[in-house]
């Protein structure tokens, strides 16, 4: 299970007018290990309330410092604080790196990858691109990056540097809503007609082994569906959703006049705790109410921070934008969206 660690801020650099790149190192002098495409979940007290937010790592594997990109969001407590008040030398608490937005890399492999990023969705893809091209010297990467305008492109200089370094192995196309009206192919929205145009004239989908998509839910669905339409197997498409999805958890169907009591067993850090809850309370909420330090971040089924394994009983997972099908088949659930369907349920966070 992920643990909270103390990280020292070693650098803060703007990447656009409303986004910064924060460099971090463990305060104990160790090196923070991670896999390309993973994220960090930060915990911080802001205005007297604990705020947890997850941000993707943008730095390549193997560097001394770990970098995350934080874009200011309207009403976003952590993102606004980080952009305005965070200082070099400050200490942040974060869960150890998590996430499955990656595929295994090997120096012997020669593969073709394609990535799609919308706005700040470039953050994990930057780590994936950097690490992949450095590790697999015969592999190639093509990136489609959509933004409102040239001024909102995060990591613009970094992408240009990578393009110069890997001139024959990295292709980048920017799709901008405004600013490129004279070049129709590169302007507008990254919708289905635009994707069909791209896949017909620039990207031959059957040539790619794996696709990575990071952005809002609706855009990711459109991209994934169009990729499959042009011949890509859905098993070769990796997703990372950012922000809050449009879909909301459906209310439970009430079949009884009152909430059903549930006997819940939670195993965390090797310790088993027996507690009681209700069928209308998620496994995570029941654990937190009992004082158990269960890991969590978004509470919306978007990240996988609260992932656990059901070892006994059955639950209903109302929303899942984070777990792969094979994980669900193996019994893993997002505890923030897992509601008991049997009189007793056992879960383990250590699996």
N, C-alpha and C positions, 0 to 999 in steps of 0.2 A: 504494500500500500504506500502511496505517496506520502512524504513527510514534509512538514514546513521547515524551511531552511532560511537562514539570514543571508541576504545579499547586499553588498555595498555598491552604490551607484558610482561608477568610475568615469562616466562621460554622458553628456546629453547633447545631442546635435539635432537641429531642425532638418527635416527632409521635405516638408512643404510648410505653408503658412500656418497650418493647423495640425501638424503631426511632428513628433519627435522620435528619434532613435535613442533608446536608453541602453547603455552598456553596464553590465553587472558582473560581479565576481563574488563567490562565497567569502564571507567575512573570516572564515577559518583558514583561508589560503589554499583550499583544495580547488580542484578543477571540476566544474559541473558537467557531468556527462549527459548527453541527450542524443536523440535521433533526428535527422532532418525532418522538418514538418511538424515537430511537437510544439507544445505551448507551455507557458507558465501561468499558474493561477495565483494572483497576488491577494493578500489580505492586509487591509489598512483601515485605521479609524479616521473617519472624515466627519467633522461636525458632530462628534459624539456617537456616531454609528459605525458599526463594522461593515465595510464594503469589500466584496470579493469580485474580482474581474480577471478574465483570462486573456492573455495576449500571446500571439504566436512568436516564436523565435525566428529571427531573420538571418542570423549569422550562420556560417557553415560549421559543420562538425569539425572539431579538432582545434578550434581557436581557444585562446586563454580566457577571453571574456565572452559572455553570452549577451546578445543584443535582442531587444524586442522593439517593435514599432508600435507606437501608441498614437492613434488619431483622435483628435478632439471630437466628441459627439455632443450634439445639443442635449443638455440635461444630464449628460454623463458625469456622475460624481467623480469617479476615479480618473477618467481621461482628461477632464478639465483641470483637476488638481495636478496631475502629472505634467501637463503642458505648461501650467502657470506657476506651480510652487515647488515641484520636486527639484532638489539640488544635488550637485556632485558631493559625495561623502555621506549622503543619507543612507539609511538602512531600510530595506524592504523585506517583508516576509513573503515567501512564495512556496507553494507546493513543488516538490521535485517534478521535472518535466514529464508530461503525459501526452497521449494522443497517438492515433494510428494512421495519420495522413502521410503515409510513406510506403515504399516497397523496398525489399532487400537490395542492396547494391553489392557488386563484385567487380574487381578490376578486370576480370576475365570477360565480363559481359560486353556485348556490343548491341545496344538497344536504342530505339527511337522513342522519345517521350514528347508529350504535348501538354501544355498547361494553359489554363484559362483563369484569369484573375479579374475581379471587378473591384475597383477602389482599393481599400486597405487589404483586400484579399491577396494582394501581392506578397504580404509579409511571410507566410510560411513557404510560398513558392520560391521566394528568393533564397531561402535556406536550402530548399530541395534542389534548385538549379545549381547553386554554388557547389554543393556537396557532390551532386551527381556528376557534373562535368569534371570535377577534380578527381573523383574516385574511378569513374569509368571513362578512361581516356579515348575509347572508341565509340562512345555513345553520343547521341545528338539530342538537342532539346529545342522545341519550338514553343514560343510563348505568345498568347493573345491577351493583351492587357487593355481593359476598358476603363475610361475615366471621363469625367465631365469636360475637362479642358487640360491643356498642357501644364497649367499651374497647379493642378491637383494630383499630378503623377508622383506618387511616392517612390523613392529610390531611383529616380530618373538617371542620376549620374552613375550610380552603382550598376544599373543595367547597361548603360553605355560602356562602362569600363569592362564589364563581362563580355559584351559583344566584341569589343576590340581584342580581348584576351583569347576568346574562343570563336574567332571570326568564321571558321568553317563548320562549327558544331552548334552554334546558338543562333537562332532566328527569332526576332522580336517584331511584332506588329502592334502598334498602338491604335486603338479605336476610340475616337474622341467625339463627344456629343457636339461640341462647339470648337471652332478654330481650324477645322480642316474641311470646310464646306466645298473648297475647290477640288478636293480629292474624294470623290464619293465613296470609293472603296474603303477608305479609312475613317469615315465619318458616320455619325448616327449612333444608334443603339445596337448592342450586341444581342439582337433578337433572332428569331428563327430565319427570316429572309437573309439577314446579314451572315449568319452562320452558314447557310446553304451556299451563299456566294463565296465565302471563304473556303469551304470544303470543295467547291467545284474548281476554283481558280488558283488557290494557294496551298491548301493543306489537303493531301490525299490521305484520308482517315485510315484506310487499310494498312498504310505504311507504319503506323504507330503501334507500339506494344502496350503503352499505358498512358492514360490521361489523368491529369490532376485538375480539379475544379475547386475554386474557393471564391465565395461571394454570397449574395442573398439567395434565399431558398428558391424563389421563382426563377431567377436567372440560371441557377445551377440545374434545375429541372429541365429547362429549355435546352441548355447546352448538352446535358446527358442524353436527352431524347434524340436530339439531332445527330449526335455522335453515333448512336445506335442505328439511326435511320441510314447513315452512310457507312455502316458495316463494322462498328466497334462492338465487341462483346461487353455487356454491362459489367461483367466480373473484372474487367480491366480499367474500370473508371473509379477513381478515388475522389471522395468528397470531403470538404471541410466547410461547414456552415459558420458564418459569422453574423453577429447581431441576433435579434430576436425573431424567430420565424413567424410568418403570418398565421400559421396554424396554431390554434390554442387547444389545450387539453379539453376533451369533451367531458361534460359533467357525468358523473356516475349515474347509472340507471338505478333508481331506488326501488328495490323490490320488497323492502320491509319498512315498517313505520319508524324504526329506530336504527341507529348504527350498530353493526355487528361487532362484538368484541373479538379481538384477535390476539393470540399468544404469539409473540414475536421473539425470535432468538437472533441476536446479532453477534457475530464473531469479528473482532477487530484487534489488530496487534496481538493475535494469539489468545485474546481473552474473550470468553463467551459471556454475554449478558442476556438475561431473560427479562422481557418487559412486555407491557400490554399496550395495545393501540386499538384503533378502530378501522373498519373497512373503508372509511372515507378519509383516512390519513395515510399519506405516502410512507414508505419504509424510512426514507430519510427524515421526514418530519417527526416520526415517532422516535427515531434514534436521537435526534437533536433535543427533543422535548425531555428525554430521559438523561440528558447531560453527556451523551456520547459524542466524542469529537470525530464524527464521520466526515469524510472529505466531500466538499461540494463547491460549486462556483455559480453557474447560471440559474439553476433550479428551473430550467425551461426545456430540458431535454436536448440542448444544443451541444454542450461539451460532454465529455465522458468522465469528468472528474469524480462523479459519485458512483461510478460503475461498481457493482458487486455481483456475486453469484448466488442464485437461489439454490440451496441444497436440500430444501424440504418444503413441500406445499406449493402453492401456485399464486402468481400475482398477475395483474393486468398492467402492462406498460402502455400508458395512454399516448405518449409522444416519444418518438425516437428519431433524432436527427444525428446521432453520433455513433451508434454501434453497427458493425457489419452484420450481415445475415448469419455468418458462421458463429459470431459471438452470441447472438440471441439463441441459436440452435444449441449452443453449449451451456445455456442456462444463465448467461449474463444479462443484467438489466441495468437501467439507469434508476437508481434508488429514488431520485426525486420524482420520478414518474411511475413508480411501482406501487400499486395498490393491492392489498391482500384479497385473494378470492377464496381462500380456505381458512378454517378456524385457527390454523397454526402455520407459521411461515418461518423458515430459517434462512439467513443470508450470511455470506462471508465477504468481507472487504479485502481479505488477505490473498485471495486466489489470483 
